């Protein structure tokens, strides 16, 4: 029976989520089953973006073995929190391959897969290769150079996936630029009002406490001009033109 359940979870990742005692929201189920190669998750806090990426990580480790999964965030603490969620799911999953090595930031499985939690710095991620899944948590707040360091790690894996999840952090950085102009990305936007686990009463209280601007960023996912910006980005963009008049004929 365990073998049949394992085969079913490999075919349908939603069954893996349920095996971890998680009933995914429709957008989460879609992400699990479609498995896009490049994904941007613009989601409010507590809407389930960390949960879904942790489920994706454990599925890849179990069913694309031997796989390398990298969990990256602006700090080691944040990467460690996501890693703990992944390992909690593994411990809840009946019949999952056992661990051969485990620390606070690293796990190795009997099937040869590895999951590593790293701080989001270009200097700390170099040296890893052949990654099958890269998860960037709080992607709007990591260094712009990080993506350039991560992408070559997936060069030799034809089905390698990159998932960047975040709340907004102003109209700047590669996450904002990719969200607004990137062509080959699967985009998911989940404001707090679309999460069935967050009540309207809570959001009303947060609006009163935070004020309209911060609330719109944290819960409604608005990209807001940085506080230090003298001119809005739209005005700056409008000042430039692609049409160049020759200085002489």
Buried (B, 14 or more C-beta within 10 A) or exposed (E): EEEEBBEEBBEBBBBBBEBBEBEBBEBBBBBBEEBBBBBBBBBBEBBBBBBBBBBBBBBBBBBBBEBBBBBBBBBBEBBBBBBBBBBBBBEEBEEBBEBEEEEEBEBBBEBEBBBBBBBBBBEBBEEBEEBBBBBBBBBBBBBEEBBEBBEEBBEEBEEBBBBBBBBBBBBBBBBBEBBEEEEEBBEBEBBBEEBEEBEEEEBEEBBEEBEEEBBBBBBBBBBBBEEEBEEEBEEEEEEEEEEEEEEEE
